[in-house]
Amino acid sequence: MASHKVLMLGTGFVTKPALDILSESGIFDSRIRRISLGRYKDDTLISLDVTNEQALDAELAKHDLVISLIPYTFHVTVIKSAI
């Protein structure tokens, strides 16, 4: 299966269970990039200010899929950047 670059935004309580499911499923070939604790194989920790549209656009452009687990008030910004 081809490797996909996934950006997971968030470090809250839902992040770990979501990462566990994705990692165990093998869907993303363990290539999960996210802002978190560095517990998963091949992950890369980054700091990203989602209110900085240029930085968000640049980071999202590097990924095949974005999973947003940040507060809902930022989802519109992330969606606009993803489109």
Summary of the structure (lengths in Angstrom):
residues: 83
radius of gyration: 12.2
end to end distance: 25.4
largest distance: 34.7
contacts: 212
relative contact order: 0.24
helix: 36%
strand: 14%
